[in-house]
Amino acid sequence: MKCLLMTPVQRKGFVLGVSKFAYSMKRMPPLGLLYVSASLEQIGCNTDIIDLRHTYYNDDELIRIIKEKKYDVVGMYTDTSLKDTVIHYTGLIKKSTNLPVMIGGPGTLHPEEYLKGGADYVVFGEGEITAKEIIENLQGKLDIGSIKGIGFLRDGKMAVNPKRELIENIDTLPFPDYKKIDISGYHDFFFINMRKPYATMMTSRGCPFRCAYCTSHVIWTRKVRQMSVERVMKEIDFLVKEYNIKLIDFLDDIFGLKKDWIYDFCNELIKRKYDLKWCVILHPWSFKGYREDIFKLMKKAGCVTTKLGIQSANPKILKNVNRNPEDLEGAKDIIRLSKKHGMFIVTEMIFGLPEDTRATVNENLDFAFKTNPHYALFFEYQHLEGSELFLRYPNRDFTEIPNDEVKQLVKKANEKFYLRLSKIFELFIYALTHRPMWIFQVLKNSRFVLNLIGLRKGQ
């Protein structure tokens, strides 16, 4: 059986907007599909991956490829931003080929629209085992009613099977199927420390927190499943030796939650003496009590970028989204230590959270000025389907600031933060001393960068 796995390209803007400039700056490997591909290959299902962010095909070209390759089934990745796009491609594929379509990813918490749009299977949660069983169903080996973790139509009505248990031991996962993509075509030039070839990895699944704007704890539950250091190092060895990877972006919700694990990881990486750098996502509570020591070790092991979600500088707003006001002190410490050890530090703030006012939004910008991370990313709140806020406030009626004004406040915050001469000089010196070629990449895409920080209209 032949399966096409596909990552669609957005047909309209969501967070950063969509354009050839956006994708030339940032294009991450489709990690979820790489895991599913490797799992399907284990049962003899031949897979191909089309990532339309990497190589774009119009509708006619896509259907021609599907017919010429004689695929038996098509699988697509989705998230909240891609829903309309995925429904479009589902209808296109069903109309032109009538092939079965399966859809999975973090955007499937409300499957009705996908099924009405023609999807045959909507996968909830982890897809590695479920995708295998869907193939077995198509082969007539397994009844659809016995496949855990899917939604489907039965006699025109939606049926939802029981949830699938999470994969307890994620050491058993196969390595992502990188041979199915052109790894040289992926990068994230928003970050100054970008090096190629570039890959992404996850060393854990799950997050212990329950932020009200997020769906991670809904999808993975609050249980964190950690890969062993030995399994992680085997994958890193594979990426370095097979693909000469120079930078790994770890996409764990929070990297290195266990003290012994992060020390062992860093020491094992140091032993290998690879020409390899890496980036991580942290939490304001990360490494509490041993931060000074672990930051020093992480730097020695090759960590060059830390990313930190703060979301609000106002204690009341933090409580409204199930965050701890004490996060702010932890965030200050992580920003300080990142800069002390020469790591590029990126913080994130969300504008338009419950009970946000113009004054609390200004507090976010003041916090960014005072702590001065290299990047302070300001985002408009996104109403993620399945999140606590989505369920509590289906109409988003929790702030006095209209949505259009929130967008303008984000734009103004970007202008104020990035257009200071001191910030421009700081970023220029950092790039000059760490990755001079990054400057040329930004100049090449200056139109998009100016649009991003609000100095230019359009894409």
N, C-alpha and C positions, 0 to 999 in steps of 0.2 A: 504494500500500500504506500502511496506517495502523498505526503502532506506538505502544503505550503503554509508557513507561519509568516505573519505579516505585521509590521508596525506601520500604521497609517501616518500620514502627515496632516497636521491641523489645517482645516480649511478656513478657519477664522481665528482671530486672536483670543488669548485667554489671560496669561500673566504677562509675558514679555512680548506678546504679539508674534506674528509669523512672517518670515520673509527669508529670502535667500541669504540676507545678511545675518539674521539670527542663527540660521543653521550653519553658516560658515564660521560663526564664533563658537557655537556649542552644539555638539552632536554626540550623545552618549551611547555606547553599545546597548542593544536591547537585551539586557541581562536576563530578564524573566523568560523571554523566548529562547535564549541560549540554553537555559536550564531545561525547558520543555523539550527542545530539539534533542538534547543529549539523552533525555529519558525515553523519548520515542524511538530513538535509534537502538536502544537496548532491547526493544521487542521486535526489531527488524522493520520498523516503519521508516522509509527513506524521507528525509526532510530537506527542504530548502527554506531559506529566510529571505524575504524581501523587506528591506527597511526603506520606506519611501522618503525618510529624512536624509538618507545617504544617497540613494539613486531614485529620482522621482520618475514615475510613469503616469501618464494621463490615463483616464478610464479605459479608453480603447486599447492602449498598449498593455495595460494590466490584464485585461480580459484575454487579449491575444496570447500573452505569456502563459496564463493559466490553462488555456486550451491546448497550446502547443506542448506544454510539459506534461499534459494529461494527469493532473493531480486528482486525487480521490476525495480530498477534504481540505478545507481552508480554515486555519485558526488565526484569530486576530487578538492583539493586545488592546486594552482600553483603559482609560481613566476618565475622570469627570470631564476634563477638557476635551476629550476625544469622542464623547458619546455621539454627537450628531454626525461626525465624520465616519465613525464605525458603522452606524446605522446606514449611512449612504452606501458604503462599500458592501455591506451585507446585502442590501437590496440589489445593487449592481451585479454582484456575483450570482445571487439566486436567479435573477432575471435572465442573465446571459449564459449560465452554465448549469444551474440547479444543483450545484454541489452542496453537500452538507457544510455548514459553517458553525464553528465553535468559537466562543468569545470568552476571554478571561483577563484578569488584571484587577487593580483596585477600584475600577469603576463599575463593578457588577453587583454592587450591594442592592440595587433596585433593577431587577432584570426584565421587567415587563416590556419596556420600550424596545429592548434588543430583540425579544422574542416576537413582538408585533412587527418588528422590522425585518423578520425572516430568519433570525438565528435559530439553529436547531438545538444547540447546547449553550448554556451560559454557566460558566464555571465560577464557583465561589471559593475564595481562599487559595491555598497552594495548588498548583496545577500539574505538578510532575506525575503524580499517581493517577489523578483524574483523567488527564489527557490519554494516558495509556488505556484506561478502561473505556474511554469513548471510542478509541480505535477498535478495541475488541468488540464493542457493541456494533460498530459499522461492519465488522467482519462476521457478525452473527454469533459470536462466542459468548456474549454477555447481555442480559436483559437491561434495558435502560433504567428500569425501576430499581436496580441494585447498585447503580453508580452513585456513590455518596458525593455530595457537594456540587450538584448541578440543578439548574432549572430548565424546563423544557415544556413544550406544548403537548397536551394529551387531549384529543378530541376538541381542539381549539381553545382549551383552557390551560392556564399556567399550572404546572405541577412543580413542586420543589421537593427534592429528596432530602433526607437527613444530612446534616453537616458531616464533612469528612474530618476525621481526627487529624491534628497537626502531625507532621513528620517529627517524631520524637528525637531521633538521632540524626541531625543534619550532616554529620560526617559521612553518611551513606549516600548523599547526593553525588551524582556524577559531576565532573568538571563541566562548566558551561561550554557549549559546542562552538568555540570560536572559529573553527575552520569553515563555518557556514557564512562568515561575513568577511569583508575586507577591513581588517583591524586598522589599517593605515588611514582610513577615512574618518576616524573618530577622534574627538578632542574637546576640550573646554577652555577656550582662550579667554574666557572672562577672568580666569585666574592667572596671575602673573607667572606662577611656577609651572605652568603647563609644559610638559615634555612629551614627545612621541617616540615610539608607539605608546599608546595609552589604553588602559583597561579599567574596568570597574569590578569590584568584588563585594561580597557580603560575608562576614565572619560570624554573624548571628542573625537570628530572626526574632522579632518581637521587641516591645518596649514596655517597661514597667509602669510608665505614667499613663494618664488618661486625659490628655489635653482635649478640651471640648471642641476645638476646631479641626481636630485630626481624626483620621480613620484607622491609623495603624493598630491601635489596641482593639479595634473592632474586627479587623482582618486577622491579625496574628494572635489576639488575646494579649493580656499583660504578662504572659509567661515568656521569658527570654530563653531561647535555645541557642547555646553557644557552640560553635565548632571548636574542636580541640586545636591547640596550637600546631600539633603535628599535621593535621589535615589541612590547615590553612597554609602551612609552609610548603606542603606538597603542591598545592595549587599555585603558589607564588613561584616555586621552582619551575613548574610547567610553563607558566606565562613568560618567565625570563628566558628559559632555554629554548622554547619553541617559537616565541614571537618577539624576543628581545625587548620586552616591555620595560619602559623607563619610568612610568608613573602609574600608580594604582590609586584610584579614588574609591575608598571604602564607603559603602552606602548604608552600613548599619544605622538604624535609627539613633543609637548611641554607641559609639565604639569603645571597647575595652572596659566594660562595666565591672569585671572582676579583677581585683588587684593582682593576684598571682598570674592571671592570664596575660595581662598587659605587660608585666615584667618579663615573663617567659617569651612572649611574642617579640618584644624588642631585642632581647638578648639573642634569640635565634636568628633574627634578621641581621644583627650586627656580625654574627659569626660568618654569615655567607658573603659578606663584603661585595654585595651586588651594587652596580651603578643604578640604583633604584630609589625613587622618591615616592612619597605617599601622602594622602590627604584623609582627614577624618572629620566626622560630625561628633561634636561633644554636647554635653548638657551642663548647665551651670553648677550641677552637683558632681560633675565628673571629677574623679581623683581627689575628692575632699580628704584632707589630712596628709596627703603625700604628693601634692601637686608639684612642688619645686623639684623634687627628685625625679618624678616620672617625666616631666617636661624635658629635663636635661637628657634623660635616657632616650625619649622619643626623638629628640633632635639628632642624637648620635646615630639612631637607627634609620634616619632618613625622612622623618616627618617634616613636611614643608608648609602645609596649610591646615589650619583648623577652622571649622565652621560651627557657629553657635547660634541656636535659636533662642532669642530673648523674648520677642513678640510684643512686650510692652514694658515701659519703665514706670508704670503706675501700679502700686500695690493692689488697689481695688480691682483694676482691670485684670490683673494677673489672677486674682482669686475668682473672678467671674468665669475664667476659662480653665479652672482647675490647676492653675500654676501657683507656686509658692512665692510670696513676696521676697523671701530670702534669696531667691534666684539672682536678684540684682547684685548682691555682694559677690556671689560665686562668679557671675559673669564678668564683673570688674577684674577679679583675680585671674581668670582665664585669659582675658584680653591682655592684661599686663604681662603674664608669663609667656604668652605666645610671642609678643613683641620683644620681650627680653631675650628669648632664645632664637630670634630671627625667623620665626614662622609667620606666614601670612595669615592674618586673622580676619574672618568674615563673620559679621553678625547679621541677624535678620529681625525685623520688626514688622508687625502687621497693623495696618491702619483700618479702623472700622469695626473693632471688636465690641462685644456687648458693653453698653454704657460709655463707649468712647465719646469724648467731646473734643472740640478743637484744642482745648487746654491740655488734655491728656495726650493728644497726638503731638503737641509741641514738646511735651515732656520726653517723648521718644527721641525727638531730634536733639534736645538738650543732652540727653544721656549719650547719644552718639558723639556729640561734640566733646563732651567731657572725657569719655573713655578713648575716643579716637582710634577705633579699629581701622585697619587698612581699607576695608570695604564695610559700609553699613548699607545693607539691602533693605529697602522699604517696599512692602507689598500691600496691595489692596486685599482686604479679606475676601477669601473665596469660600462659597457655601458648599462644602463637600458633601455629597450625598452619603448618608449613613453616619455622619458625625453627630455628636451630641447636640451641637448648635443647630444643625439641620433639622433634627427631630424636635427640638424644643421650640425653634423659631422658623417654621417653614417659609414664612414671608420675610425673613431677615429684619424684622421690626424691633431691633434691640439697640439702635444708636440714633442720636439726633442728627447725625451727619448724613445727608443724602449721598447715594452711591457716586453720583457724578462729582460731588465735591471731594469725596474720598480720593478719587482718581487725581484730582487737581492737587490735593495735599501731598500725595505720593510724589507727583512731579516736582512740586516746590521743594520738598525735602531733599530729593536728589540734587536739584540745582544748588541748594544751600550747602549741602555736605560736600559735593564733589568739585564745585567751582571756586573753592577757596584756593588762593595761590599756595598756601602751605600744604594743602592736600595734593594738589597737582605736583608740586615739587617732591613731596614725600613718595608718591607713587612712581614718579619718573626715576628718582634715585634708587628705589627698591628694584625696579625693573632693570635699570642700567647695571646694578651690581649683582643681580641674580639671574635674570633671563632677558638679555638685551633684544633678542629676536621678537619678544612679545610686543615691543613698541611698534615694530613694522606690521605685525598682525593687526593691531588696533588701528593704525593709520590706514591700512588696507580696507578696514570695515568702519571707518570713521562716521560714515553716514548713519549706520545703525546705532553706533555707540552714542552719537549726539541725540538721536531720537529717543534712546533709552533713558537718558538723563534729562530729557525734556527740552533740549535746545533746537530740535528740528521736528517739524510735523511730518507725519506719514512714515512709511516704512521703506 
